[in-house]
């Protein structure tokens, strides 16, 4: 295996890890912090008659997770193209 190929693989993996770290951090904020830790503060805000903290605990984390899946797929496709690994 050539050194250039090894460097490309390392760079690809680092890009993947960076993306996963960012998206998992967003997921943590949405599901844990907004849905559990800061729920009382967020409940002071109402959207459509529902308390925002309740919405994050019941719906927001699911919507956030689905959005994260689509963002991950789109960003990984861009990373694959960048490193010449696309189909």
LOFILUM-870431 format. One record per atom (N, C-alpha, C): residue number from 0; atom name; y negated, x negated, z. Coordinates in Angstrom, 2 decimals, m for minus. Example, Ala and Ser with C-alpha at 12.3 -4.5 7.8 and 13.67 -1.06 7.14 Angstrom:
2
num,atome,yy,xx,zz
0,N,5.69,m13.19,7.80
0,CA,4.50,m12.30,7.80
0,C,3.30,m13.20,7.80
1,N,2.25,m12.85,7.08
1,CA,1.06,m13.67,7.14
1,C,m0.03,m12.90,7.87
***
This chain:
87
num,atome,yy,xx,zz
0,N,1.17,m0.85,0.00
0,CA,0.00,0.00,0.00
0,C,m1.24,m0.90,0.00
1,N,m2.18,m0.60,m0.85
1,CA,m3.36,m1.44,m0.96
1,C,m4.34,m1.14,0.17
2,N,m5.20,m2.11,0.46
2,CA,m6.20,m1.93,1.50
2,C,m7.21,m0.85,1.12
3,N,m7.52,m0.75,m0.17
3,CA,m8.46,0.27,m0.63
3,C,m7.92,1.67,m0.38
4,N,m6.64,1.87,m0.66
4,CA,m6.00,3.16,m0.42
4,C,m5.99,3.50,1.06
5,N,m5.76,2.51,1.89
5,CA,m5.76,2.72,3.34
5,C,m7.15,3.11,3.82
6,N,m8.18,2.47,3.30
6,CA,m9.56,2.80,3.68
6,C,m9.93,4.21,3.24
7,N,m9.48,4.62,2.06
7,CA,m9.76,5.97,1.58
7,C,m9.08,6.99,2.48
8,N,m7.84,6.71,2.85
8,CA,m7.12,7.63,3.75
8,C,m7.81,7.74,5.11
9,N,m8.26,6.61,5.63
9,CA,m8.97,6.62,6.92
9,C,m10.27,7.41,6.82
10,N,m11.01,7.20,5.75
10,CA,m12.27,7.92,5.56
10,C,m12.02,9.42,5.41
11,N,m10.97,9.78,4.68
11,CA,m10.61,11.19,4.50
11,C,m10.26,11.81,5.85
12,N,m9.46,11.12,6.63
12,CA,m9.05,11.64,7.94
12,C,m10.25,11.75,8.87
13,N,m11.15,10.79,8.83
13,CA,m12.35,10.84,9.67
13,C,m13.23,12.04,9.28
14,N,m13.36,12.32,7.99
14,CA,m14.13,13.47,7.54
14,C,m13.48,14.76,8.04
15,N,m12.16,14.82,7.97
15,CA,m11.42,15.99,8.45
15,C,m11.61,16.16,9.96
16,N,m11.48,15.08,10.71
16,CA,m11.66,15.16,12.17
16,C,m13.07,15.57,12.55
17,N,m14.06,15.05,11.83
17,CA,m15.45,15.40,12.10
17,C,m15.66,16.90,11.90
18,N,m15.15,17.42,10.79
18,CA,m15.28,18.85,10.50
18,C,m14.58,19.69,11.56
19,N,m13.35,19.30,11.92
19,CA,m12.61,20.05,12.94
19,C,m13.33,20.02,14.28
20,N,m13.90,18.88,14.66
20,CA,m14.62,18.77,15.92
20,C,m15.83,19.70,15.95
21,N,m16.57,19.73,14.87
21,CA,m17.74,20.61,14.80
21,C,m17.32,22.07,14.88
22,N,m16.33,22.45,14.10
22,CA,m15.91,23.86,14.08
22,C,m15.25,24.28,15.38
23,N,m14.49,23.40,16.00
23,CA,m13.90,23.75,17.30
23,C,m14.96,23.85,18.39
24,N,m16.01,23.07,18.27
24,CA,m17.13,23.17,19.22
24,C,m17.83,24.52,19.07
25,N,m18.02,24.94,17.83
25,CA,m18.63,26.25,17.58
25,C,m17.73,27.35,18.14
26,N,m16.44,27.24,17.90
26,CA,m15.48,28.22,18.43
26,C,m15.55,28.27,19.96
27,N,m15.63,27.10,20.61
27,CA,m15.72,27.04,22.07
27,C,m16.98,27.75,22.56
28,N,m18.09,27.50,21.90
28,CA,m19.35,28.12,22.31
28,C,m19.26,29.64,22.17
29,N,m18.75,30.10,21.03
29,CA,m18.67,31.54,20.78
29,C,m17.70,32.22,21.74
30,N,m16.49,31.69,21.83
30,CA,m15.45,32.39,22.60
30,C,m15.56,32.17,24.10
31,N,m15.81,30.95,24.53
31,CA,m15.80,30.67,25.96
31,C,m17.18,30.82,26.59
32,N,m18.16,30.12,26.05
32,CA,m19.48,30.16,26.67
32,C,m20.14,31.52,26.51
33,N,m20.19,32.05,25.28
33,CA,m20.85,33.34,25.07
33,C,m20.02,34.51,25.60
34,N,m18.71,34.41,25.54
34,CA,m17.85,35.52,25.94
34,C,m17.49,35.54,27.41
35,N,m17.63,34.39,28.11
35,CA,m17.23,34.34,29.51
35,C,m18.34,33.78,30.41
36,N,m18.80,32.58,30.13
36,CA,m19.71,31.88,31.04
36,C,m21.09,32.54,31.08
37,N,m21.68,32.81,29.91
37,CA,m23.04,33.34,29.85
37,C,m23.06,34.84,29.57
38,N,m21.99,35.53,29.89
38,CA,m21.89,36.95,29.58
38,C,m22.96,37.76,30.32
39,N,m23.26,37.44,31.56
39,CA,m24.26,38.20,32.31
39,C,m25.65,38.05,31.71
40,N,m25.99,36.83,31.30
40,CA,m27.29,36.60,30.69
40,C,m27.39,37.30,29.33
41,N,m26.32,37.26,28.56
41,CA,m26.31,37.90,27.25
41,C,m26.30,39.42,27.36
42,N,m25.79,39.96,28.45
42,CA,m25.75,41.41,28.62
42,C,m27.15,42.01,28.76
43,N,m28.16,41.19,29.03
43,CA,m29.53,41.67,29.09
43,C,m30.04,42.05,27.70
44,N,m29.37,41.59,26.66
44,CA,m29.76,41.89,25.28
44,C,m28.81,42.96,24.74
45,N,m29.38,43.96,24.10
45,CA,m28.56,45.03,23.52
45,C,m28.71,45.04,22.00
46,N,m27.57,45.19,21.33
46,CA,m27.55,45.32,19.87
46,C,m26.74,46.57,19.54
47,N,m27.35,47.52,18.90
47,CA,m26.66,48.75,18.53
47,C,m26.16,49.52,19.74
48,N,m26.84,49.40,20.86
48,CA,m26.46,50.12,22.07
48,C,m25.42,49.40,22.92
49,N,m24.91,48.26,22.44
49,CA,m23.91,47.51,23.20
49,C,m24.53,46.24,23.77
50,N,m24.08,45.87,24.94
50,CA,m24.55,44.63,25.55
50,C,m24.00,43.45,24.74
51,N,m24.85,42.46,24.51
51,CA,m24.47,41.34,23.67
51,C,m23.30,40.54,24.26
52,N,m23.28,40.35,25.58
52,CA,m22.17,39.64,26.21
52,C,m20.85,40.36,26.02
53,N,m20.88,41.67,26.15
53,CA,m19.68,42.48,25.91
53,C,m19.24,42.35,24.46
54,N,m20.21,42.38,23.53
54,CA,m19.87,42.26,22.12
54,C,m19.20,40.92,21.83
55,N,m19.74,39.82,22.38
55,CA,m19.13,38.51,22.16
55,C,m17.72,38.48,22.73
56,N,m17.53,39.06,23.90
56,CA,m16.21,39.04,24.53
56,C,m15.20,39.87,23.75
57,N,m15.64,40.98,23.17
57,CA,m14.72,41.88,22.49
57,C,m14.60,41.65,20.99
58,N,m15.72,41.38,20.31
58,CA,m15.70,41.29,18.86
58,C,m16.18,39.94,18.33
59,N,m17.18,39.38,18.95
59,CA,m17.83,38.19,18.43
59,C,m16.90,37.00,18.25
60,N,m16.01,36.80,19.21
60,CA,m15.11,35.66,19.10
60,C,m14.15,35.83,17.92
61,N,m13.73,37.06,17.65
61,CA,m12.84,37.29,16.50
61,C,m13.58,37.07,15.18
62,N,m14.78,37.63,15.06
62,CA,m15.57,37.42,13.85
62,C,m15.90,35.95,13.67
63,N,m16.24,35.29,14.76
63,CA,m16.54,33.86,14.69
63,C,m15.34,33.06,14.23
64,N,m14.16,33.37,14.75
64,CA,m12.96,32.65,14.37
64,C,m12.63,32.84,12.90
65,N,m12.75,34.06,12.40
65,CA,m12.49,34.33,10.97
65,C,m13.51,33.57,10.11
66,N,m14.77,33.57,10.53
66,CA,m15.80,32.84,9.78
66,C,m15.48,31.34,9.77
67,N,m15.02,30.82,10.91
67,CA,m14.66,29.40,10.99
67,C,m13.52,29.06,10.03
68,N,m12.56,29.95,9.88
68,CA,m11.45,29.71,8.95
68,C,m11.98,29.58,7.52
69,N,m12.86,30.49,7.12
69,CA,m13.42,30.42,5.76
69,C,m14.29,29.18,5.57
70,N,m15.09,28.85,6.57
70,CA,m15.93,27.65,6.48
70,C,m15.05,26.41,6.38
71,N,m13.99,26.34,7.17
71,CA,m13.09,25.19,7.12
71,C,m12.46,25.04,5.74
72,N,m12.00,26.15,5.17
72,CA,m11.37,26.09,3.85
72,C,m12.37,25.62,2.79
73,N,m13.59,26.12,2.83
73,CA,m14.60,25.73,1.85
73,C,m14.98,24.26,2.02
74,N,m15.22,23.83,3.25
74,CA,m15.62,22.44,3.50
74,C,m14.48,21.47,3.18
75,N,m13.24,21.83,3.49
75,CA,m12.11,20.95,3.18
75,C,m11.92,20.83,1.67
76,N,m12.19,21.90,0.93
76,CA,m12.12,21.81,m0.53
76,C,m13.15,20.81,m1.04
77,N,m14.34,20.83,m0.44
77,CA,m15.38,19.87,m0.84
77,C,m14.97,18.44,m0.47
78,N,m14.37,18.27,0.71
78,CA,m13.90,16.94,1.13
78,C,m12.79,16.47,0.21
79,N,m11.88,17.36,m0.15
79,CA,m10.79,17.01,m1.08
79,C,m11.35,16.54,m2.42
80,N,m12.35,17.26,m2.92
80,CA,m12.96,16.85,m4.19
80,C,m13.65,15.49,m4.05
81,N,m14.31,15.28,m2.94
81,CA,m15.02,14.02,m2.70
81,C,m14.05,12.83,m2.74
82,N,m12.86,13.02,m2.20
82,CA,m11.88,11.94,m2.14
82,C,m10.86,12.00,m3.27
83,N,m11.07,12.88,m4.24
83,CA,m10.20,12.95,m5.40
83,C,m8.83,13.52,m5.10
84,N,m8.73,14.42,m4.14
84,CA,m7.45,14.99,m3.76
84,C,m7.30,16.47,m4.12
85,N,m8.23,16.99,m4.90
85,CA,m8.18,18.40,m5.27
85,C,m7.18,18.62,m6.40
86,N,m6.77,19.87,m6.54
86,CA,m5.80,20.22,m7.60
86,C,m6.51,20.50,m8.89
***
